[in-house]
């Protein structure tokens, strides 16, 4: 199992005391995650959030099914009346994904560029 910095998602070596990317202590920020053989793309997730965030497509892509269903229902059940709220929500999350503030999928696997 690989270890990644919980703050920035950089892969850590077994003997690292501090993250080489952000400098955080690995004792408190390291977590063991399941590395997927099919990692998710940060760019794809960010663009899905920006352009299709109203329907929660980016959250479905990343495995956050609960949030995705919430965004979808907010749009569909209100016949689009509250879709601007979902659109702003998706836009913000898309930007956060592209800037690296959201850097893991629902299973804790780091997003790749």
N, CA and C of each residue as an Amber inpcrd file, in Angstrom:
protein
   339
   0.8430000  -1.1910000   0.0000000   0.0000000   0.0000000   0.0000000
   0.8880000   1.2550000   0.0000000   0.5400000   2.1760000  -0.8270000
   1.2740000   3.4320000  -0.8950000   0.7420000   4.3940000   0.1680000
   1.6140000   5.3000000   0.6120000   1.2150000   6.3270000   1.5670000
   1.2630000   7.6720000   0.8670000   0.2640000   8.5150000   1.1520000
   0.1800000   9.8370000   0.5590000  -0.0230000  10.8780000   1.6450000
   0.4870000  12.0590000   1.3920000   0.2660000  13.1800000   2.2990000
  -1.2150000  13.5300000   2.2510000  -1.8250000  13.6270000   3.4040000
  -3.2540000  13.8950000   3.4600000  -3.5740000  15.3230000   3.0290000
  -2.6140000  16.2260000   3.1590000  -2.8750000  17.6200000   2.7960000
  -2.7280000  17.8770000   1.3010000  -1.6590000  17.3810000   0.6870000
  -1.4140000  17.7180000  -0.7180000  -1.4890000  16.5310000  -1.6590000
  -1.5180000  15.2960000  -1.1490000  -1.6580000  14.1230000  -1.9820000
  -0.3670000  13.5680000  -2.5740000   0.7760000  14.1330000  -2.1990000
   2.0610000  13.6610000  -2.7200000   2.3730000  12.2830000  -2.1560000
   2.8760000  11.3920000  -2.9980000   3.2430000  10.0580000  -2.5280000
   4.4590000  10.1570000  -1.6160000   4.4010000   9.4560000  -0.4880000
   5.4660000   9.4970000   0.5080000   6.2490000   8.1980000   0.4880000
   7.5280000   8.2900000   0.7850000   8.3540000   7.1050000   0.9640000
   8.1960000   6.6380000   2.4060000   8.5270000   5.3920000   2.6640000
   8.3360000   4.8260000   4.0000000   9.1140000   5.5620000   5.0800000
  10.2840000   6.1040000   4.7520000  11.1210000   6.7460000   5.7690000
  10.9800000   8.2650000   5.7940000  10.0560000   8.8270000   5.0330000
   9.8720000  10.2850000   5.0320000   9.3030000  10.7590000   6.3710000
   9.9090000  11.8070000   6.9260000   9.4180000  12.4220000   8.1470000
   8.5340000  13.6170000   7.8020000   8.8680000  14.3010000   6.7070000
   8.0890000  15.4380000   6.2370000   7.7610000  15.2360000   4.7650000
   6.6310000  15.7570000   4.3470000   6.2370000  15.6980000   2.9410000
   7.1980000  16.5650000   2.1280000   7.7100000  16.0230000   1.0230000
   8.6660000  16.7690000   0.2050000   7.9910000  17.8940000  -0.5720000
   6.6730000  17.8610000  -0.7040000   5.9590000  18.8810000  -1.4620000
   5.4880000  20.0410000  -0.5820000   4.8210000  19.7200000   0.5360000
   4.2380000  20.7940000   1.3490000   4.8990000  20.9620000   2.7170000
   5.7550000  20.0250000   3.1310000   6.4880000  20.1580000   4.3800000
   5.7600000  19.6970000   5.6180000   4.5610000  19.1680000   5.4900000
   3.8300000  18.7020000   6.6700000   4.4490000  17.4320000   7.2270000
   4.3030000  17.2500000   8.5260000   4.8040000  16.0580000   9.1870000
   4.0240000  14.8460000   8.6950000   4.7280000  13.7910000   8.3540000
   4.0520000  12.5910000   7.8600000   3.3930000  11.8040000   8.9860000
   3.7740000  12.0760000  10.2290000   3.1640000  11.3660000  11.3400000
   1.6830000  11.6880000  11.4640000   1.3040000  12.9470000  11.1930000
  -0.0940000  13.3240000  11.3530000  -0.8390000  13.4060000  10.0360000
  -0.1250000  13.5440000   8.9110000  -0.8330000  13.7500000   7.6550000
  -0.7910000  12.5600000   6.7230000  -0.0310000  11.5300000   7.0530000
   0.0630000  10.3960000   6.1420000  -1.1100000   9.4640000   6.3530000
  -1.6200000   8.9420000   5.2530000  -2.6470000   7.9370000   5.3490000
  -2.3860000   6.8760000   4.2950000  -2.7660000   5.6520000   4.5930000
  -2.6210000   4.5770000   3.6370000  -3.8910000   4.5350000   2.8070000
  -3.7380000   4.5060000   1.5020000  -4.8910000   4.5070000   0.6190000
  -4.7690000   3.3510000  -0.3680000  -5.8880000   2.9710000  -0.9290000
  -5.8940000   1.9720000  -1.9810000  -5.5590000   2.6780000  -3.2850000
  -4.4870000   2.2730000  -3.9090000  -4.1530000   2.8880000  -5.1810000
  -4.9350000   2.1840000  -6.2690000  -5.6480000   2.9420000  -7.0440000
  -6.4790000   2.4110000  -8.0990000  -5.6410000   2.1530000  -9.3420000
  -5.9670000   1.0900000 -10.0580000  -5.2760000   0.8400000 -11.3170000
  -5.7740000   1.7850000 -12.4010000  -6.8750000   2.4690000 -12.1360000
  -7.4410000   3.4220000 -13.0750000  -7.6610000   4.7550000 -12.3550000
  -6.5990000   5.5440000 -12.1570000  -6.7450000   6.7910000 -11.4060000
  -7.6100000   7.8040000 -12.1540000  -8.2590000   8.6770000 -11.4040000
  -9.1350000   9.6970000 -11.9640000  -8.3140000  10.9260000 -12.3440000
  -8.7410000  11.5890000 -13.3990000  -8.0670000  12.7800000 -13.8970000
  -8.5790000  14.0360000 -13.2010000  -7.6390000  14.8410000 -12.6960000
  -7.9940000  16.1020000 -12.0610000  -8.6160000  17.0630000 -13.0770000
  -8.0660000  17.1060000 -14.2750000  -8.5610000  18.0240000 -15.3040000
  -9.9710000  17.6300000 -15.7390000 -10.1940000  16.3320000 -15.9500000
 -11.5260000  15.8810000 -16.3450000 -12.5500000  16.1950000 -15.2580000
 -12.2100000  15.9150000 -14.0110000 -13.1360000  16.1760000 -12.9090000
 -13.4270000  17.6690000 -12.7780000 -12.3990000  18.5050000 -12.9140000
 -12.5950000  19.9480000 -12.8130000 -13.4700000  20.4960000 -13.9230000
 -13.2240000  20.0440000 -15.1430000 -14.0330000  20.5210000 -16.2710000
 -15.4640000  20.0100000 -16.1850000 -15.6630000  18.7780000 -15.7270000
 -17.0160000  18.2810000 -15.5110000 -17.7410000  19.1260000 -14.4670000
 -17.0330000  19.5210000 -13.4200000 -17.6350000  20.3630000 -12.3950000
 -18.0310000  21.7270000 -12.9280000 -17.1760000  22.3030000 -13.7550000
 -17.4570000  23.6390000 -14.2920000 -18.6130000  23.5980000 -15.2920000
 -18.5950000  22.6240000 -16.2090000 -19.5840000  22.6240000 -17.2860000
 -20.8380000  21.8070000 -17.0060000 -20.7430000  20.7520000 -16.2090000
 -21.9010000  19.9070000 -15.9180000 -22.1680000  19.7840000 -14.4200000
 -21.6300000  20.6990000 -13.6460000 -21.7820000  20.6530000 -12.2010000
 -23.2170000  20.7600000 -11.7260000 -24.0880000  21.3660000 -12.5280000
 -25.5000000  21.4730000 -12.1740000 -26.1010000  20.0960000 -11.9250000
 -25.6230000  19.0930000 -12.6420000 -26.1470000  17.7390000 -12.5160000
 -25.2670000  16.8400000 -11.6420000 -24.1980000  17.3660000 -11.0660000
 -23.3300000  16.6050000 -10.1750000 -22.4670000  15.5790000 -10.8750000
 -22.2440000  15.7470000 -12.1730000 -21.4930000  14.7580000 -12.9510000
 -20.0830000  14.5600000 -12.3910000 -19.4290000  15.6440000 -11.9720000
 -18.0700000  15.5240000 -11.4400000 -18.0420000  14.6920000 -10.1610000
 -19.0650000  14.8050000  -9.3380000 -19.1170000  14.0090000  -8.1140000
 -19.3920000  12.5370000  -8.4130000 -20.2370000  12.2500000  -9.4170000
 -20.4060000  10.8610000  -9.8500000 -19.0710000  10.3070000 -10.3350000
 -18.3460000  11.0880000 -11.1230000 -17.0540000  10.6690000 -11.6630000
 -16.0530000  10.3350000 -10.5520000 -16.0400000  11.1490000  -9.5040000
 -15.0880000  10.9450000  -8.4080000 -15.5860000   9.9520000  -7.3640000
 -16.8280000   9.4900000  -7.4800000 -17.3560000   8.5000000  -6.5490000
 -18.1010000   9.0690000  -5.3600000 -18.3180000  10.3740000  -5.3250000
 -19.0830000  11.0050000  -4.2480000 -20.5650000  10.9590000  -4.6220000
 -21.1330000   9.7640000  -4.5480000 -22.4880000   9.5420000  -5.0470000
 -23.5350000  10.3350000  -4.2700000 -23.3940000  10.4500000  -2.9780000
 -24.3750000  11.1850000  -2.1700000 -24.4720000  12.6500000  -2.5760000
 -23.3180000  13.3110000  -2.7080000 -23.3200000  14.7130000  -3.1470000
 -23.8710000  14.8350000  -4.5610000 -23.5080000  13.8860000  -5.4170000
 -23.9490000  13.9290000  -6.8070000 -25.4710000  13.8100000  -6.9020000
 -26.0330000  12.8840000  -6.1580000 -27.4910000  12.7160000  -6.1700000
 -28.1610000  13.9700000  -5.6180000 -27.5720000  14.5790000  -4.5920000
 -28.1180000  15.8210000  -4.0390000 -28.1630000  16.9300000  -5.0750000
 -27.0790000  17.1130000  -5.8120000 -27.0490000  18.1430000  -6.8540000
 -28.0480000  17.8340000  -7.9600000 -28.1160000  16.5870000  -8.3730000
 -29.0330000  16.1900000  -9.4290000 -30.4860000  16.4040000  -9.0070000
 -30.8290000  15.9730000  -7.7960000 -32.1940000  16.1490000  -7.3120000
 -32.5530000  17.6190000  -7.1230000 -31.6000000  18.4220000  -6.6750000
 -31.8450000  19.8480000  -6.5120000 -32.2140000  20.4880000  -7.8470000
 -31.6030000  20.0320000  -8.9070000 -31.8870000  20.5660000 -10.2350000
 -33.1790000  19.9960000 -10.8090000 -33.3210000  18.6750000 -10.7550000
 -34.4430000  18.0140000 -11.4340000 -35.7620000  18.2160000 -10.6950000
 -35.7770000  18.0300000  -9.3770000 -37.0370000  18.1010000  -8.6370000
 -37.6190000  19.5140000  -8.5570000 -36.7930000  20.5140000  -8.7710000
 -37.3110000  21.8860000  -8.7670000 -37.5530000  22.3890000 -10.1900000
 -37.5300000  21.4780000 -11.1600000 -37.7340000  21.8230000 -12.5800000
 -36.7790000  22.9210000 -13.0330000 -35.5940000  22.9240000 -12.4830000
 -34.5680000  23.8750000 -12.8890000 -34.6050000  25.1980000 -12.1560000
 -35.5840000  25.4140000 -11.2950000 -35.6910000  26.6990000 -10.5840000
 -34.4720000  26.9220000  -9.6930000 -34.0170000  25.8790000  -9.0300000
 -32.8530000  25.9970000  -8.1470000 -31.5640000  25.5430000  -8.8180000
 -31.5940000  25.3730000 -10.1330000 -30.3810000  24.9430000 -10.8330000
 -29.2380000  25.9520000 -10.7410000 -29.4920000  27.2660000 -10.6100000
 -28.3570000  28.1760000 -10.4140000 -27.5490000  27.8610000  -9.1440000
 -28.2240000  27.3760000  -8.1140000 -27.5130000  27.0070000  -6.8850000
 -26.5920000  25.8170000  -7.1620000 -27.1260000  24.8000000  -7.8540000
 -26.2950000  23.6410000  -8.2120000 -25.1710000  24.0320000  -9.1560000
 -25.4480000  24.9680000 -10.0610000 -24.4180000  25.4050000 -11.0120000
 -23.2760000  26.1110000 -10.2950000 -23.5950000  26.9800000  -9.3530000
 -22.5590000  27.6780000  -8.5840000 -21.7760000  26.6720000  -7.7350000
 -22.4870000  25.7380000  -7.1280000 -21.8620000  24.6680000  -6.3480000
 -20.8720000  23.8900000  -7.2200000 -21.3030000  23.4800000  -8.4120000
 -20.4360000  22.7400000  -9.3240000 -19.2540000  23.5650000  -9.8100000
 -19.4940000  24.8500000 -10.0930000 -18.4180000  25.7420000 -10.5380000
 -17.3440000  25.8650000  -9.4630000 -17.7710000  26.0840000  -8.2380000
 -16.8100000  26.2240000  -7.1300000 -16.0190000  24.9300000  -6.9400000
 -16.7200000  23.7830000  -6.9360000 -16.0060000  22.5200000  -6.7660000
 -15.0720000  22.2420000  -7.9410000 -15.4840000  22.6020000  -9.1570000
 -14.6240000  22.4270000 -10.3170000 -13.3420000  23.2260000 -10.1920000
 -13.4660000  24.4680000  -9.7440000 -12.2860000  25.3160000  -9.5460000
 -11.4040000  24.7490000  -8.4310000 -12.0260000  24.2830000  -7.3440000
 -11.2530000  23.6950000  -6.2400000 -10.5010000  22.4440000  -6.6860000
 -11.1120000  21.6660000  -7.5630000 -10.4350000  20.4700000  -8.0810000
  -9.2380000  20.8770000  -8.9350000  -9.4460000  21.8420000  -9.8310000
  -8.3590000  22.2550000 -10.7260000  -7.2050000  22.9330000  -9.9890000
  -7.4980000  23.6200000  -8.8760000  -6.4330000  24.2680000  -8.1150000
  -5.7520000  23.3180000  -7.1350000  -6.2990000  22.1250000  -6.9610000
  -5.6740000  21.1350000  -6.0810000  -6.2030000  21.1350000  -4.6680000
  -7.1820000  21.9560000  -4.3520000  -7.7520000  21.9450000  -3.0090000
  -8.5260000  20.6530000  -2.7500000  -9.1530000  20.1350000  -3.7780000
  -9.7600000  18.8040000  -3.7340000  -8.8470000  17.9320000  -4.5780000
  -8.1390000  17.0140000  -3.9420000  -7.1200000  16.2640000  -4.6820000
  -7.2200000  14.7520000  -4.5480000  -8.3420000  14.2430000  -4.0300000
  -8.5450000  12.8040000  -3.9330000  -9.9570000  12.4490000  -4.3730000
 -10.1430000  11.1910000  -4.7900000 -11.4930000  10.7350000  -5.1000000
 -12.1380000  10.1930000  -3.8230000 -13.3090000   9.6130000  -3.9490000
 -14.0440000   9.1570000  -2.7770000 -13.3370000   8.0230000  -2.0240000
 -12.4880000   7.2690000  -2.7070000 -11.7440000   6.1880000  -2.0610000
 -10.4180000   6.6410000  -1.4770000 -10.0940000   7.9070000  -1.6170000
  -8.8530000   8.4310000  -1.0820000  -7.6910000   8.3620000  -2.0390000
  -7.9340000   7.9380000  -3.2640000  -6.8630000   7.8700000  -4.2680000
  -6.5720000   9.2640000  -4.8060000  -5.3160000   9.6310000  -4.9570000
  -4.9980000  10.9650000  -5.4570000  -5.3740000  11.1150000  -6.9250000
  -5.8100000  12.3110000  -7.2770000  -6.1260000  12.6200000  -8.6730000
  -4.8490000  12.8580000  -9.4310000  -4.8080000  12.4340000 -10.6840000
  -3.6190000  12.6300000 -11.5180000  -3.8610000  13.7890000 -12.4720000
  -2.7720000  14.4270000 -12.9040000  -2.8830000  15.5650000 -13.8270000
  -3.2450000  15.1220000 -15.2180000
